[in-house]
């Protein structure tokens, strides 16, 4: 019986070594492997704001979750989980860690949705740090973005003509919107109850863009994943009016936007040539997810 237990323990040891081949085991129990190297990159410190990509897979290779997220680092320590994994890589580097689901739930309970995966299950977690900001850098970037949204210049636009056209659109469709200081008009179609959007957070949205005539010219339905995602305020992937609207939305919200041209495609029109210069547009926008 003693010989059997001895050989069984050896089998378990060698099985684990093979399972995590190429990984270094840290004192905390984290298995770590650096996939790419960036010599000049920064590393996270306490108080930093961190934007990173992640993917969680189980032992069979099944993907459980993958996305991007904004995280404020309250502490850097040997957690044996995701926080320690992130602390071991430089900005832009890719690394993989293996740790139990229980570690993730202890560190960031509710931030990630892994369904009914058991606490003892081992997660293969790959991360890539997109950006690291000190608190001062993050606050400065947020202020700069907010100022950019609100500093509207309309001298090159026929404001009265556009306002009359947008008024007529509301009357013809029996709707009444609210108006922001920039001239953006909005009306909530549905109120969500999820995470509030905000500068630097990763947002996932659906939208359909139309002219005031009702003719559609753009939609996320034409994209491969039927959605668009980006870090709000830092990638400038949508028009200014949508960026502004996202600042007062939360996960699950749907809004109707009537966007004057100075908050849309401006004096040149869209880069595709589909939307003419100085043309107000209408968008139906849904905010599906905020990380």
ChimeraX attribute file (.defattr): number of C-alpha atoms within 10 A of each C-alpha:
attribute: neighborCount
match mode: 1-to-1
recipient: residues
	/A:1	5
	/A:2	7
	/A:3	8
	/A:4	9
	/A:5	10
	/A:6	10
	/A:7	11
	/A:8	11
	/A:9	12
	/A:10	12
	/A:11	12
	/A:12	11
	/A:13	12
	/A:14	10
	/A:15	12
	/A:16	11
	/A:17	13
	/A:18	11
	/A:19	11
	/A:20	16
	/A:21	11
	/A:22	12
	/A:23	17
	/A:24	14
	/A:25	16
	/A:26	12
	/A:27	9
	/A:28	13
	/A:29	15
	/A:30	22
	/A:31	21
	/A:32	25
	/A:33	21
	/A:34	18
	/A:35	13
	/A:36	13
	/A:37	14
	/A:38	12
	/A:39	10
	/A:40	9
	/A:41	14
	/A:42	16
	/A:43	17
	/A:44	23
	/A:45	17
	/A:46	13
	/A:47	15
	/A:48	21
	/A:49	22
	/A:50	24
	/A:51	22
	/A:52	20
	/A:53	16
	/A:54	18
	/A:55	17
	/A:56	23
	/A:57	17
	/A:58	16
	/A:59	12
	/A:60	7
	/A:61	10
	/A:62	10
	/A:63	14
	/A:64	16
	/A:65	14
	/A:66	15
	/A:67	15
	/A:68	23
	/A:69	22
	/A:70	20
	/A:71	17
	/A:72	15
	/A:73	15
	/A:74	10
	/A:75	14
	/A:76	15
	/A:77	13
	/A:78	17
	/A:79	18
	/A:80	23
	/A:81	27
	/A:82	25
	/A:83	19
	/A:84	19
	/A:85	25
	/A:86	24
	/A:87	16
	/A:88	15
	/A:89	25
	/A:90	23
	/A:91	22
	/A:92	22
	/A:93	20
	/A:94	22
	/A:95	22
	/A:96	23
	/A:97	26
	/A:98	26
	/A:99	22
	/A:100	18
	/A:101	21
	/A:102	17
	/A:103	20
	/A:104	20
	/A:105	17
	/A:106	11
	/A:107	14
	/A:108	12
	/A:109	11
	/A:110	10
	/A:111	12
	/A:112	16
	/A:113	11
	/A:114	13
	/A:115	8
	/A:116	6
	/A:117	14
	/A:118	11
	/A:119	13
	/A:120	11
	/A:121	13
	/A:122	19
	/A:123	27
	/A:124	24
	/A:125	22
	/A:126	23
	/A:127	25
	/A:128	22
	/A:129	24
	/A:130	17
	/A:131	17
	/A:132	24
	/A:133	18
	/A:134	16
	/A:135	14
	/A:136	12
	/A:137	13
	/A:138	17
	/A:139	14
	/A:140	12
	/A:141	17
	/A:142	17
	/A:143	13
	/A:144	12
	/A:145	17
	/A:146	15
	/A:147	11
	/A:148	13
	/A:149	17
	/A:150	14
	/A:151	10
	/A:152	13
	/A:153	10
	/A:154	13
	/A:155	8
	/A:156	10
	/A:157	17
	/A:158	12
	/A:159	16
	/A:160	9
	/A:161	10
	/A:162	17
	/A:163	14
	/A:164	11
	/A:165	16
	/A:166	20
	/A:167	15
	/A:168	13
	/A:169	18
	/A:170	15
	/A:171	11
	/A:172	9
	/A:173	8
	/A:174	8
	/A:175	11
	/A:176	13
	/A:177	15
	/A:178	12
	/A:179	14
	/A:180	12
	/A:181	10
	/A:182	18
	/A:183	19
	/A:184	22
	/A:185	20
	/A:186	21
	/A:187	16
	/A:188	16
	/A:189	13
	/A:190	11
	/A:191	13
	/A:192	17
	/A:193	9
	/A:194	15
	/A:195	13
	/A:196	18
	/A:197	21
	/A:198	20
	/A:199	21
	/A:200	22
	/A:201	21
	/A:202	22
	/A:203	23
	/A:204	20
	/A:205	21
	/A:206	18
	/A:207	21
	/A:208	17
	/A:209	19
	/A:210	19
	/A:211	16
	/A:212	19
	/A:213	9
	/A:214	11
	/A:215	10
	/A:216	14
	/A:217	12
	/A:218	15
	/A:219	18
	/A:220	16
	/A:221	13
	/A:222	10
	/A:223	10
	/A:224	8
	/A:225	9
	/A:226	12
	/A:227	17
	/A:228	19
	/A:229	19
	/A:230	18
	/A:231	21
	/A:232	23
	/A:233	25
	/A:234	14
	/A:235	10
	/A:236	11
	/A:237	14
	/A:238	13
	/A:239	16
	/A:240	22
	/A:241	25
	/A:242	19
	/A:243	19
	/A:244	21
	/A:245	18
	/A:246	24
	/A:247	15
	/A:248	11
	/A:249	22
	/A:250	22
	/A:251	22
	/A:252	18
	/A:253	22
	/A:254	22
	/A:255	20
	/A:256	21
	/A:257	23
	/A:258	30
	/A:259	27
	/A:260	25
	/A:261	28
	/A:262	26
	/A:263	24
	/A:264	24
	/A:265	22
	/A:266	21
	/A:267	14
	/A:268	13
	/A:269	16
	/A:270	15
	/A:271	9
	/A:272	7
	/A:273	9
	/A:274	10
	/A:275	21
	/A:276	16
	/A:277	17
	/A:278	21
	/A:279	22
	/A:280	23
	/A:281	24
	/A:282	24
	/A:283	22
	/A:284	20
	/A:285	23
	/A:286	24
	/A:287	24
	/A:288	19
	/A:289	18
	/A:290	24
	/A:291	21
